[in-house]
């Protein structure tokens, strides 16, 4: 194999050979299929327009996947003053306890905060550092933060302490924020403050309307706005005067990756706090000699080692096309109905072709019976003319009958004669029929149609066609000698005569049109197309070219048919015995087809 052949073999766009049903038609197209195609195309276009509207209006829901994973590497999460805020709130008066103490010059409780952290490089734990507390309104203008609550003042942290949560997978101490609430004095003791402040202390710290809250500012991704939105999570506690509360508040982080774009998508990553939960434990005050009786509650705030990972992917335009393509494929399933109808139409086409080309005698018989049913008067001109046809056939009668047969839809004539419904035609084409089944089939008054349907089925069978071609080859092999066959293989035809004929016809049509325009009193002069016999003699066409001419030159065809009938009137006296025998067979066939049935 040469280099050129190797390159050609790489062609992936080569077209396979296909038979055509009519010039340029690789498919059989029907009116039903056309209507169904229009409906499906309109439905597909409507859906495509709807998809584009949803895409343009940003109403297509993105694909969102979320998983929870364990953080395996060292992890850092920065925070600021707006991370959290807290205080005891009187739910009836909506009064914050620290704000009440400041305004009234009393001190029922105090808050302290510490940051426990490790060195980010070595993982070695650093000494705890106190974090100053202040009213949130003095530290931030964030509208989501309660201005009268207590916030962490992170402005003056030492340089080696960073406002960030750290998680260590190996050696290291995870960052913890410790918030502790203590009583202003020991209420259970004999201090003077215990006598003066007990009732108010008990009301504002342990009363039914007193509630400690710890609010955390968190975020979540909003798929509609395609941006992060803030939310506040409130954790609430009610204290018992006999118990000291210890609560571990675990914050959960989330990492969201957002992919967005028309064709090429860009990725945006977000890291944020998404959730918080608390686990509480209680201890009786004074149960241990080392316990501080002033401690009301202690809160340990840290990050969880579990993290949510979320992937948000907005629709790309190619996905719209893919979705449209999938819907089109679903709609095309409905098109199977059109395929079935087209297959049935192919069967009917072959039936029509068989009747008009091969079973022309049967076609003529069907038309005669139809004419007899439509015209019952035996003395009518049509019946009289028909009677004369039964006696003798000639060129004009044959041409007229052929024209009538060709102008008729033989499928329609068959359907009327044998009352074959469209559904039955479709069912036959889907079911098909094997030769054995056809031969064993029970005979009925529809035998003609059954036979034609079976013959039409064989026309589509490539094995049947191959069998017929081999039979024709055997017949030719028996009729010809080897030297005749060898010479015939070298024989050829020319297309020049056909081109000359077409040019001549075009010229004659132009002359006919000019003479018609110049006719007197507005009468059109009809100009007959001249016979090509003179051109035939002039060009001295070969036998093959003369045979070809019968197919494309209707005038030459009529002339040869007329010549045949004239010779038949003379008994083919100038022909050899073999030619005369063949001519008699042809004449007998014409009489049987277009003349008397007897």
PyMOL commands that set and color helices and strands:
alter all, ss='L'
color gray80, all
select helices_A, chain A and resi 3-8+31-56+81-83+97-104+136-138+192-206+317-334+336-357+360-374+381-391+395-407+410-418+422-431+435-440+447-459+462-479+482-490+496-517+520-522+533-539+543-552+554-569+577-594
alter helices_A, ss='H'
color red, helices_A
select strands_A, chain A and resi 63-70+75-78+84-90+95-96+109-116+129-130+132-135+150-153+164-167+176-183+210-222+227-237+243-260+266-284+295-313
alter strands_A, ss='S'
color yellow, strands_A
deselect
rebuild
show_as cartoon
